[in-house]
Amino acid sequence: MSAASLADLLASQLPHGLAVRARALLNTQAALTHALSAALAGHVRVMQLENGILSLACDSGAVASRLRQQTDALMAALAKRDIRVETVRISVNPELLARYVHPVEKTGVPPAALDGLAHLNAEIEEGPLKEALDRLLRHHRKG
């Protein structure tokens, strides 16, 4: 499900005023993401846009510092998308960083399945499928 369709689903469950405000913030976030460089785009979130004051949260002080240097260009880029911003307030919120998730131990392909794939690989003719099976078997038989 895309973010836009999820937003539409959630907005349909919200009171009208709140839904309008949520859509406006989503549109502002999309415009902000488009206006920012790729290095900053995933690290900045729109917190509020009210009375021409755009409040942004960054996941680190380094991102906030770089963003502060680009506020004039950012306001101009947002103005081109019909978002009126007179002042930009930038704060740091480390909770925006994705939390570390311990990697899941993978059991791998069972030996019987590898034997079946090896048998299939021996019977098929040369081509992309055979090359892919060769790579798959080499990868899984390393360990």
Secondary structure, DSSP 8 states (H G I E B T S, - for coil): --HHHHHHHHHHHS-HHHHHHHHHHHHHHHHHHHHS-HHHHTTEEEEEEETTEEEEEESSHHHHHHHHHTHHHHHHHHHHTT---SEEEEEE-GGGS-------------HHHHHHHHHHHHHS-SSHHHHHHHHHHHHHH--
